């Protein structure tokens, strides 16, 4: 299965590269270039934190190990608080006592829970604006409700037992429950808190990137334990290579599904932007967030619910998994897409289309 997925990515890269040579005649060459250009933003968000991960693991390792071990949870699960492409995998593996749990936390939990905490909530709340926050928050609630199913499937597919998966996920589920309460009762305070947290992560990333660059250029080791920046950039490059194929391939899929999506939109009462954004969000979360201003109310809720688990499945998260733990590509895709579709389904069931849209269907 993993090999088949990589062959599909390679076909996407081939088609995108040929179209770029032909002058972007079919629009795939542009997606080929876009995938490569994303290496810059990916590098800024993850290279620095990868450099600092050994230091962070050493500083926090003792306290985290004692706390998590006291409740019978592997300390590697703590790494799931960061996004997969922002050091979550490295931190999870650095703290894990069981490598199998570390892989689950660093790949699956980081790609679902960590991405939601570090990126989707703070950036989404700021992007949709004050008027769009109530609907966006409602969608996040639906996505968080679906998250346990995604994590459970991911854990089982990673080789963890049913009971072990549930127990290891207890801290994540507890934090998710707190997020549910916060989104309902204190959405503005939650947004400010997560915005501050995201800012702290950005500062840490920049510090790590700066120190790594200095070490690379001068040989001065200003922070003992700092990982070489060349290793971090190797991971960034691996993600960019996969995106050379995933971006053109996603564009092809979008075109093939354009008519079915339009039919789904008519049946569900979602406008064209809302249905298209679901596929866009599976490729890259930021464009989907920007598109929310043009969605109908139901579409905003459905897309927010989908993004909680499925954000960036087919680009950065897939690319990172291929480079770091290729054997987990299938669990990653299955868990993220199941969680996203389940969240979107819950949102569909909890909302109603506009009357005129329903009548038109």
C-alpha positions in Angstrom: 0.0 0.0 0.0 2.8 2.4 0.9 4.6 1.7 -2.3 1.5 2.2 -4.3 1.0 5.6 -2.7 4.6 6.6 -3.5 4.2 5.5 -7.1 1.1 7.8 -7.3 3.2 10.7 -5.9 5.9 9.9 -8.5 3.4 10.0 -11.3 2.2 13.4 -10.0 5.7 14.7 -10.0 6.3 13.4 -13.5 3.1 15.0 -14.9 3.9 18.3 -13.1 7.5 18.3 -14.3 6.5 17.7 -17.9 3.8 20.4 -17.8 6.3 22.9 -16.4 8.6 22.1 -19.3 5.6 22.7 -21.7 5.0 26.1 -20.1 2.3 25.2 -17.6 -0.1 24.4 -20.4 -2.4 22.3 -18.1 -1.9 24.1 -14.8 0.0 21.2 -13.3 3.4 22.8 -13.7 2.3 25.6 -11.4 1.4 23.1 -8.7 4.7 21.4 -9.2 6.4 24.8 -8.5 4.1 25.5 -5.6 5.1 22.3 -3.9 8.7 23.2 -4.1 8.2 26.8 -3.0 6.5 25.5 0.1 9.9 24.2 1.3 10.6 27.7 2.5 7.6 28.0 4.8 8.0 24.4 5.9 11.6 25.0 6.7 10.8 28.2 8.8 8.2 26.4 10.8 10.1 23.1 11.5 13.9 23.4 11.0 14.5 25.4 14.2 12.4 23.3 16.4 14.1 20.1 15.1 17.5 21.6 16.0 16.2 22.4 19.5 14.3 19.1 20.1 17.3 17.3 21.7 17.7 20.2 24.1 14.0 20.4 24.9 13.9 16.6 25.5 16.8 16.9 27.9 15.3 19.9 29.8 11.8 18.5 30.0 12.6 14.8 30.0 12.9 14.2 33.7 9.7 16.0 34.7 7.6 14.7 31.8 8.9 11.1 32.3 7.9 11.2 36.0 4.5 12.7 35.4 3.5 10.4 32.5 5.0 7.3 34.1 3.0 7.9 37.2 -0.2 7.4 35.2 1.2 4.6 33.1 1.5 6.6 29.9 4.6 6.6 27.7 6.4 10.1 28.0 6.6 10.1 24.2 2.9 11.0 24.1 4.0 14.5 25.2 5.5 15.1 21.8 2.0 15.0 20.3 1.4 18.5 21.6 3.5 19.8 18.7 2.6 19.5 15.0 4.3 16.7 13.0 6.2 19.2 11.0 7.2 21.4 13.9 9.2 19.0 16.0 6.5 16.7 17.3 8.0 13.6 15.9 11.5 14.3 17.1 10.3 15.3 20.6 8.1 12.2 20.9 10.9 9.9 19.8 13.4 11.6 22.1 11.1 11.1 25.2 9.6 7.7 24.3 10.4 4.6 26.3 8.6 2.4 23.7 9.7 3.3 20.1 6.3 2.0 18.8 4.4 4.5 21.0 6.9 7.2 20.1 6.2 6.7 16.4 2.4 6.7 17.1 2.7 9.9 19.1 5.2 11.6 16.7 3.3 10.8 13.5 -0.4 10.2 14.2 -1.0 12.3 17.3 1.2 15.2 16.2 -0.5 15.2 12.7 -4.0 15.3 14.2 -3.9 16.8 17.7 -0.6 18.7 17.5 -1.5 20.4 14.2 -4.9 21.4 15.7 -3.4 22.9 18.8 -0.4 24.7 17.3 -1.8 25.8 13.9 -5.5 25.2 13.0 -7.0 26.8 16.1 -4.8 29.9 16.6 -4.3 30.6 12.9 -7.9 29.8 12.0 -9.4 32.0 14.7 -7.3 34.9 13.4 -8.0 34.2 9.7 -11.8 33.9 9.8 -12.2 37.1 11.8 -14.5 37.9 14.7 -17.7 37.4 12.6 -16.7 33.9 11.5 -15.4 32.7 14.9 -18.7 31.3 16.2 -19.3 29.0 13.2 -15.6 28.1 13.1 -15.6 27.2 16.8 -18.7 25.1 16.3 -17.0 23.2 13.5 -13.9 22.7 15.7 -16.2 21.2 18.4 -17.4 18.6 15.9 -13.9 17.8 14.8 -12.7 17.3 18.3 -15.6 14.9 18.9 -14.4 12.9 15.9 -10.8 13.0 17.0 -10.8 9.9 19.4 -12.0 7.7 16.6 -9.2 8.8 14.4 -6.6 8.3 17.1 -8.0 4.9 17.9 -7.8 3.7 14.3 -4.3 5.2 14.0 -3.1 3.4 17.1 -4.4 0.1 16.1 -3.0 0.4 12.6 0.4 1.3 14.1 0.4 -2.0 15.9 -0.7 -0.9 19.4 -3.3 -3.0 21.1 -6.9 -1.7 21.6 -6.5 -1.2 25.3 -3.0 0.3 25.0 -4.1 2.8 22.4 -7.0 4.0 24.6 -4.8 4.3 27.7 -1.9 6.1 25.9 -4.4 8.6 24.4 -5.9 9.5 27.8 -3.8 12.8 28.2 -4.6 13.9 24.7 -8.3 13.1 25.2 -8.3 15.0 28.5 -6.8 18.1 26.8 -9.3 17.8 23.9 -12.1 17.7 26.5 -10.8 21.0 28.0 -10.6 22.5 24.5 -14.3 21.5 24.0 -15.2 23.3 27.2 -13.1 26.3 26.3 -14.6 26.7 22.8 -18.1 26.6 24.3 -17.6 28.9 27.3 -14.5 31.1 26.6 -13.8 31.2 22.9 -12.2 34.6 23.0 -9.9 33.8 25.9 -9.0 30.5 24.2 -8.1 32.2 21.0 -5.8 34.7 22.8 -4.2 31.8 24.7 -3.5 29.8 21.6 -2.3 32.8 19.7 0.2 33.4 22.5 1.2 29.8 22.5 1.7 29.9 18.7 3.8 33.0 19.1 6.0 31.2 21.7 6.5 28.3 19.3 7.4 30.8 16.5 10.0 32.4 18.7 11.5 29.0 19.7 11.6 28.0 16.1 13.5 31.2 15.2 16.0 30.8 18.0 16.7 27.2 17.0 17.1 28.2 13.3 19.4 31.1 14.2 21.6 29.0 16.5 21.7 26.2 14.0 22.8 28.5 11.2 25.5 30.1 13.3 26.8 26.6 14.3 26.8 25.5 10.6 28.6 28.7 9.4 31.2 29.1 12.2 31.4 25.8 14.0 30.5 27.5 17.3 28.3 25.4 19.5 26.5 28.1 21.4 23.9 25.6 22.8 25.2 22.2 23.8 23.0 19.4 22.5 21.8 21.4 19.5 21.1 19.1 16.5 22.9 20.1 13.2 20.8 22.2 11.0 21.8 20.1 8.0 19.8 17.2 9.5 16.8 19.4 9.9 17.0 20.7 6.3 17.3 17.1 5.1 13.8 16.4 6.6 12.5 19.7 5.1 13.9 18.7 1.7 12.2 15.2 1.9 8.9 16.9 2.5 9.4 19.2 -0.5 10.2 16.3 -2.8 7.0 14.5 -1.9 5.0 17.7 -2.4 6.4 18.0 -6.0 4.2 15.0 -6.7 1.3 15.5 -4.2 0.4 19.0 -5.3 -0.1 18.2 -9.0 -1.8 14.9 -8.1 -4.2 16.7 -5.7 -5.0 19.2 -8.5 -5.8 16.3 -10.8 -8.1 14.7 -8.2 -9.8 18.1 -7.6 -10.6 18.3 -11.3 -11.8 14.8 -11.6 -14.1 15.3 -8.6 -15.4 18.7 -9.6 -18.7 17.4 -10.9 -19.2 14.9 -8.1 -18.5 17.7 -5.6 -20.9 20.0 -7.3 -23.6 17.2 -7.0 -22.7 16.8 -3.4 -23.0 20.5 -2.9 -26.5 20.5 -4.4 -27.6 17.6 -2.3 -26.2 19.0 1.0 -26.9 22.7 0.5 -23.2 23.7 0.5 -21.9 26.2 -2.0 -19.1 25.5 -4.5 -16.5 27.1 -2.4 -17.4 25.0 0.6 -17.2 21.7 -1.2 -14.0 22.6 -3.0 -12.3 23.7 0.2 -12.7 20.2 1.7 -10.3 18.8 -0.9 -8.1 21.9 -0.7 -7.9 21.5 3.1 -6.7 17.9 2.8 -3.8 19.3 0.7 -3.0 22.5 2.6 -4.8 24.0 5.6 -4.0 27.6 5.0 -5.8 28.1 1.6 -8.9 26.4 3.1 -8.9 28.8 6.0 -8.7 31.8 3.6 -11.6 30.4 1.6 -13.9 30.4 4.6 -14.9 34.0 4.0 -16.7 32.9 0.8 -18.4 29.9 2.3 -22.0 29.6 3.4 -22.6 29.2 7.1 -23.0 25.4 6.9 -19.8 25.1 4.8 -17.8 27.0 7.5 -18.9 24.5 10.2 -18.3 21.5 8.0 -14.9 22.6 6.8 -13.7 23.5 10.3 -14.8 20.1 11.5 -13.0 18.4 8.6 -9.7 20.3 9.2 -9.3 19.2 12.8 -8.1 15.8 11.8 -7.6 16.0 8.0 -5.6 19.2 7.6 -2.6 19.0 5.2 -3.0 15.2 4.9 -1.8 15.0 1.3 1.1 17.4 1.4 3.3 18.3 4.4 2.1 15.6 6.7 2.4 12.9 4.1 5.8 14.2 3.0 7.1 14.2 6.5 5.9 10.6 7.2 7.5 9.3 4.0 10.8 10.7 5.1 10.7 9.8 8.8 8.5 6.7 9.1 7.4 5.4 5.7 5.8 2.3 7.3 3.2 4.6 8.9 2.0 6.2 5.7 -1.1 4.0 5.5 -2.1 4.5 9.2 -1.6 8.3 8.8 -3.8 8.6 5.7 -6.5 6.2 7.2 -6.6 8.0 10.6 -6.6 11.6 9.3 -9.1 11.0 6.5 -11.5 9.0 8.7 -11.4 11.7 11.4 -11.9 14.4 8.8 -14.8 12.7 7.1 -16.4 11.7 10.5 -16.1 15.3 11.8 -17.6 16.7 8.6 -20.4 14.1 8.8 -21.2 15.1 12.4 -21.2 18.8 11.3 -23.6 18.0 8.4 -26.0 16.2 10.8 -25.9 19.0 13.3 -26.6 21.8 10.8 -29.3 22.6 8.3 -28.9 23.9 4.7 -30.5 27.1 3.7 -34.1 26.6 2.7 -33.6 27.7 -0.9 -30.6 25.4 -1.3 -32.6 22.4 0.0 -35.4 23.2 -2.4 -33.0 23.5 -5.3 -31.7 20.0 -4.5 
